[in-house]
Amino acid sequence: MRFLLLTGMSGAGKSAALRYLEDMGAFCVDNLPPTMVIKFMETCDSLSSQVPLTAFAVDVRSRAFFDLKAVSRLLIETQELGYHMDTVFLEASDDVLVSRYKESRRDHPLASDRVTLTEAISKERNMLQPLRETAAFLIDTTNLKPKALQKQLQQIVEGSGKDEEKTNLMRLEVMSFGFKRGLPKSADLVWDVRFLPNPFYIPELCRHSGLDEDVRDFVMGSEVTKEFLKKAEDLLDFLIPHYRDEGKRRLVIAIGCTGGAHRSVAITEAIGHYLEAEGYPTSIHHRDVDVEQAHWKNSNEQD
């Protein structure tokens, strides 16, 4: 029986994530009281032949759940009972969360006459920090389109079905981004690949992304790229076992170029597939590709 605990910042997309998980065949429950988690898991386990994947969402409305000791006790108890539960934590930048609440005209769970929206978001972020640190998967929805969120959840669902030996490995996330839109807050390692040859200045390549064969071949064909990848792989081979020995469950590797659509995308794909081949549970996503392509499209229409 597989379980996903979906949590994170209010307004970061938990409701949408639950809908996507339901579309993938998961049985989903929203805002389950913490005291019912174990009983809920036992009930689902008895129906595992009909419901192979169960996901439940919790948030700050169950405030006691976000105490570090309570979280630790729950995780230990589920393991002792033989259950494997992965935590998926959704977050977004403060500015984006404020904008989403203003657009929806809904109140933040912690906001009140004496607590502003900005103060409520800050308070919630502090409350959730212990749970964020224990999460197996971290998804930043600041610039994430719905299809990209769906794809990341699909990768998590597919990865959660691997054998027990692999689920005990540290999970790796490799993401591309553009520096002009800021650093990803979830990153543990950030590599700047703006020193590589830039396809943007090649007319026949500039409107393609690093997911396209022509751009990928251009980036990978450089001797500088080949040397960088070898050094990067050697560094990861050295670092990952040490991070794992220190108890780290998730490592986020962010690779950036100027716009986040060409060099960083090609390098992210290469490193992500290398880590997968090494046997690590690895997810790959590209934060800014869709944004850049939309910008290109708008530019063409204006021309």
C-alpha positions as CSV (number, residue, x, y, z in Angstrom):
1,M,0.0,0.0,0.0
2,R,1.3,3.4,-1.0
3,F,0.6,6.7,0.8
4,L,1.3,10.3,-0.1
5,L,1.0,13.1,2.5
6,L,0.2,16.3,0.6
7,T,0.9,19.5,2.5
8,G,2.5,22.9,2.2
9,M,1.7,26.6,2.0
10,S,-1.9,27.7,1.8
11,G,-2.4,28.9,-1.8
12,A,0.5,26.9,-3.2
13,G,-1.8,24.5,-5.1
14,K,-2.8,21.6,-2.8
15,S,-6.4,21.5,-4.1
16,A,-5.2,21.3,-7.7
17,A,-2.7,18.7,-6.8
18,L,-5.4,16.6,-5.2
19,R,-7.5,16.8,-8.3
20,Y,-4.5,15.6,-10.4
21,L,-3.8,12.7,-8.0
22,E,-7.5,11.7,-8.2
23,D,-7.2,11.7,-12.0
24,M,-4.2,9.3,-11.6
25,G,-6.4,6.9,-9.7
26,A,-5.5,7.8,-6.1
27,F,-8.0,7.9,-3.3
28,C,-7.8,11.4,-1.9
29,V,-8.9,13.0,1.4
30,D,-8.5,16.6,2.2
31,N,-7.7,18.1,5.7
32,L,-7.7,14.8,7.6
33,P,-7.3,15.4,11.4
34,P,-3.9,14.1,12.5
35,T,-5.4,11.8,15.1
36,M,-7.1,9.9,12.4
37,V,-4.1,9.4,10.1
38,I,-3.1,5.9,11.4
39,K,-6.6,4.6,11.5
40,F,-7.2,6.0,8.0
41,M,-4.1,4.2,6.7
42,E,-5.2,0.9,8.3
43,T,-8.6,1.2,6.7
44,C,-7.0,1.9,3.3
45,D,-4.6,-1.0,3.7
46,S,-7.5,-3.4,4.1
47,L,-8.8,-2.1,0.7
48,S,-5.4,-2.0,-1.0
49,S,-6.5,-4.3,-3.9
50,Q,-9.1,-1.7,-4.9
51,V,-7.1,1.4,-3.9
52,P,-3.3,0.9,-4.5
53,L,-2.4,4.6,-3.9
54,T,-3.9,6.9,-1.2
55,A,-3.2,10.6,-0.8
56,F,-4.3,12.8,2.0
57,A,-3.8,16.6,2.4
58,V,-3.3,18.4,5.7
59,D,-2.7,22.1,6.3
60,V,-2.5,24.7,9.1
61,R,-6.1,24.2,10.0
62,S,-4.8,21.1,11.9
63,R,-2.1,23.2,13.7
64,A,-1.0,20.5,16.1
65,F,0.2,18.4,13.2
66,F,2.9,21.0,12.4
67,D,4.8,20.5,15.6
68,L,8.2,18.9,14.8
69,K,7.8,16.2,17.6
70,A,4.3,15.3,16.4
71,V,5.5,14.9,12.8
72,S,8.4,12.8,14.0
73,R,6.2,10.5,16.1
74,L,3.8,10.1,13.2
75,L,6.5,9.1,10.7
76,I,8.1,6.7,13.2
77,E,4.7,5.1,14.0
78,T,3.8,4.6,10.3
79,Q,7.2,2.9,9.7
80,E,6.8,0.7,12.8
81,L,3.4,-0.5,11.4
82,G,5.1,-1.3,8.1
83,Y,3.6,1.6,6.1
84,H,5.7,3.8,3.7
85,M,4.5,7.4,3.5
86,D,6.1,10.0,1.3
87,T,5.5,13.7,2.1
88,V,4.9,16.1,-0.9
89,F,5.4,19.7,0.2
90,L,4.1,22.6,-2.0
91,E,5.3,26.1,-1.7
92,A,5.4,29.4,-3.6
93,S,7.0,32.8,-3.1
94,D,5.3,35.4,-0.8
95,D,4.5,37.7,-3.6
96,V,2.8,35.0,-5.6
97,L,0.8,33.8,-2.6
98,V,-0.4,37.3,-1.9
99,S,-1.4,37.7,-5.5
100,R,-3.3,34.4,-5.5
101,Y,-5.3,35.3,-2.4
102,K,-6.2,38.7,-3.8
103,E,-7.4,37.1,-7.0
104,S,-9.4,34.5,-5.3
105,R,-10.7,36.9,-2.6
106,R,-10.4,34.2,0.0
107,D,-9.1,34.6,3.5
108,H,-5.8,33.0,4.6
109,P,-6.4,30.4,7.4
110,L,-4.2,32.4,9.8
111,A,-5.3,35.9,8.8
112,S,-7.6,37.9,11.1
113,D,-8.5,41.4,12.0
114,R,-5.2,41.7,13.8
115,V,-3.1,39.6,11.4
116,T,-2.5,40.9,7.9
117,L,-2.2,38.6,4.9
118,T,1.6,39.1,4.7
119,E,2.0,38.3,8.4
120,A,-0.2,35.2,8.1
121,I,1.9,33.9,5.2
122,S,5.1,34.5,7.2
123,K,3.7,32.8,10.3
124,E,2.5,29.8,8.3
125,R,5.9,29.4,6.6
126,N,7.6,29.3,10.1
127,M,5.1,26.8,11.3
128,L,5.6,24.5,8.3
129,Q,9.4,24.6,8.3
130,P,9.8,21.4,10.3
131,L,7.5,19.5,8.0
132,R,9.2,21.0,5.0
133,E,12.6,19.7,6.2
134,T,11.2,16.1,6.4
135,A,9.5,16.1,3.0
136,A,10.6,13.6,0.4
137,F,9.4,15.9,-2.4
138,L,9.4,19.7,-2.6
139,I,7.4,21.4,-5.4
140,D,7.8,25.2,-5.9
141,T,4.7,26.4,-7.8
142,T,5.8,30.0,-8.1
143,N,6.2,29.9,-11.8
144,L,4.7,26.4,-12.4
145,K,2.0,25.9,-15.0
146,P,-0.8,23.4,-14.2
147,K,0.5,20.9,-16.8
148,A,4.0,21.1,-15.2
149,L,2.6,20.4,-11.7
150,Q,0.6,17.5,-13.1
151,K,3.8,16.1,-14.7
152,Q,5.8,16.4,-11.5
153,L,3.1,14.6,-9.5
154,Q,3.0,11.9,-12.2
155,Q,6.7,11.4,-11.7
156,I,6.2,11.1,-7.9
157,V,3.4,8.6,-8.3
158,E,5.4,6.5,-10.7
159,G,8.5,6.7,-8.5
160,S,6.6,5.7,-5.3
161,G,5.9,2.3,-6.7
162,K,9.6,1.3,-6.8
163,D,11.0,-1.5,-4.7
164,E,11.9,-0.9,-1.1
165,E,15.6,-0.8,-1.7
166,K,15.2,2.2,-4.0
167,T,12.7,4.0,-1.8
168,N,15.4,4.1,1.0
169,L,17.7,6.0,-1.3
170,M,17.9,9.8,-1.2
171,R,15.6,11.3,-3.7
172,L,17.1,13.7,-6.2
173,E,15.4,16.6,-8.1
174,V,17.1,18.3,-11.0
175,M,15.6,21.5,-12.3
176,S,16.4,24.1,-14.9
177,F,15.7,27.8,-14.4
178,G,16.4,31.3,-15.7
179,F,18.4,33.7,-13.6
180,K,16.4,36.6,-14.9
181,R,13.4,35.2,-12.9
182,G,15.3,34.6,-9.7
183,L,16.9,31.7,-7.9
184,P,14.6,28.7,-6.9
185,K,14.2,28.8,-3.2
186,S,14.1,25.0,-2.9
187,A,17.6,24.5,-4.4
188,D,20.4,22.9,-2.4
189,L,23.0,23.1,-5.1
190,V,22.9,25.9,-7.8
191,W,25.1,25.6,-10.9
192,D,25.4,28.5,-13.4
193,V,25.9,27.3,-16.9
194,R,25.9,30.7,-18.6
195,F,29.6,30.0,-19.5
196,L,28.5,27.5,-22.2
197,P,27.9,28.4,-25.8
198,N,24.5,30.1,-26.1
199,P,22.0,28.8,-28.8
200,F,20.0,31.9,-28.3
201,Y,22.3,33.8,-30.7
202,I,21.8,31.2,-33.5
203,P,18.8,32.3,-35.5
204,E,17.6,28.8,-36.3
205,L,17.9,27.7,-32.7
206,C,16.8,30.7,-30.6
207,R,13.1,29.8,-30.6
208,H,13.7,26.2,-29.8
209,S,14.4,24.9,-26.3
210,G,16.9,22.5,-24.8
211,L,14.3,19.7,-25.1
212,D,14.6,20.0,-28.9
213,E,17.2,17.8,-30.6
214,D,18.9,20.6,-32.5
215,V,19.5,22.8,-29.4
216,R,20.6,19.7,-27.4
217,D,23.1,18.7,-30.0
218,F,24.5,22.3,-30.1
219,V,25.0,22.5,-26.4
220,M,26.3,18.9,-26.0
221,G,28.6,19.3,-29.0
222,S,30.8,21.7,-27.2
223,E,34.1,20.4,-25.6
224,V,33.5,22.8,-22.7
225,T,30.1,21.1,-22.1
226,K,31.6,17.6,-22.2
227,E,34.3,18.5,-19.7
228,F,31.8,20.3,-17.4
229,L,29.4,17.2,-17.4
230,K,32.3,14.9,-16.5
231,K,33.3,17.1,-13.6
232,A,29.7,17.6,-12.5
233,E,29.0,13.8,-12.5
234,D,32.2,13.2,-10.5
235,L,31.2,15.8,-8.0
236,L,27.7,14.3,-7.6
237,D,29.2,10.9,-7.2
238,F,31.3,12.3,-4.3
239,L,28.6,14.4,-2.7
240,I,25.5,12.3,-2.7
241,P,26.7,9.5,-0.4
242,H,27.9,12.1,2.1
243,Y,24.6,13.9,2.0
244,R,22.8,10.6,2.5
245,D,25.1,9.6,5.4
246,E,24.1,12.8,7.1
247,G,20.5,11.9,6.9
248,K,19.4,14.1,4.0
249,R,16.4,12.6,2.2
250,R,16.1,15.0,-0.7
251,L,18.7,16.9,-2.8
252,V,17.5,19.6,-5.2
253,I,20.0,20.5,-7.9
254,A,19.2,23.7,-9.8
255,I,20.9,24.5,-13.1
256,G,20.5,28.0,-14.4
257,C,21.1,30.0,-17.6
258,T,19.9,33.4,-18.6
259,G,16.3,32.6,-19.6
260,G,16.0,29.0,-18.5
261,A,15.1,27.5,-21.9
262,H,18.3,26.5,-23.7
263,R,21.6,25.6,-21.9
264,S,20.1,24.9,-18.5
265,V,17.4,22.6,-19.9
266,A,19.9,20.5,-22.0
267,I,22.3,20.2,-19.0
268,T,19.4,19.3,-16.6
269,E,18.2,16.6,-18.9
270,A,21.7,15.1,-19.2
271,I,22.5,15.2,-15.4
272,G,19.0,13.9,-14.5
273,H,19.3,10.9,-16.9
274,Y,22.8,10.2,-15.5
275,L,21.5,10.1,-12.0
276,E,18.6,7.9,-13.0
277,A,21.1,5.5,-14.7
278,E,23.0,5.4,-11.4
279,G,19.9,4.1,-9.7
280,Y,18.7,7.1,-7.8
281,P,15.0,8.0,-7.7
282,T,15.2,11.2,-9.7
283,S,12.7,13.8,-11.0
284,I,13.4,16.3,-13.7
285,H,11.6,19.5,-14.4
286,H,12.1,22.8,-16.1
287,R,10.8,25.9,-14.3
288,D,10.9,28.5,-17.0
289,V,10.6,26.8,-20.4
290,D,6.9,27.4,-20.7
291,V,7.2,31.1,-19.7
292,E,10.0,31.6,-22.2
293,Q,8.1,30.0,-25.0
294,A,5.0,32.1,-24.2
295,H,7.3,35.2,-24.4
296,W,8.6,34.1,-27.8
297,K,5.1,33.5,-29.1
298,N,4.0,37.0,-27.9
299,S,7.0,38.5,-29.5
300,N,6.2,36.8,-32.9
301,E,2.6,38.1,-32.7
302,Q,3.7,41.6,-32.0
303,D,6.2,41.5,-34.9
